[in-house]
Amino acid sequence: MTKYVFFTYGIIEGYQKGIIAASTALLLRAQGLKVTAAKIEPYVQLDGKNLDPGFVFVTRDGCAVVEEIGNYERFIDAGVPGSHYITSGQVFHGLVEKERAGGFLGRSVTLVGDGTDRMQELIEAAAKGADVCIIELGAEIDPPDVQTWLEAIDEFQNRVGEDNVAFIHV
């Protein structure tokens, strides 16, 4: 069973956030574990192309993501695909596409429920095949934009078991 380590942040700013998570990934890899990483952004953008300040990293599979994904690649010495960069915009886009295709059978689509389920699916997909997945929640935990992600992570922990999930708050 994959283990998940979620990194959340309070007031720490800048590069230190991602470096702490990437360093943890490096230490776990040094112990012989197969490690991957993902970054969650509570923004509505679909990818990292138009984020301010605009530092973009292009993954080996050609996706434009935030530079922290590049840090993960360098620290764990492995490719991190673009699908490991997860945004609220991707979740919303997927929900709307599924609703338009009749995937919800006409019922109301909810952010807590349908949206949090989709968030969990994206987290689990990013971790596939790894012993440990480092997941960085790329915002302070106070803003309302993050609350749905925190709910999804709580639901995720309940589903996969608390022995399989760790939280590090910096």
Beta strands, then each sheet from edge to edge (+ up, - down):
strand 1: 3-9
strand 2: 35-41
strand 3: 56-58
strand 4: 64-66
strand 5: 85-87
strand 6: 132-140
strand 7: 165-169
sheet 1: 5+ 2+ 6+ 1+ 7+
sheet 2: 3+ 4-
end
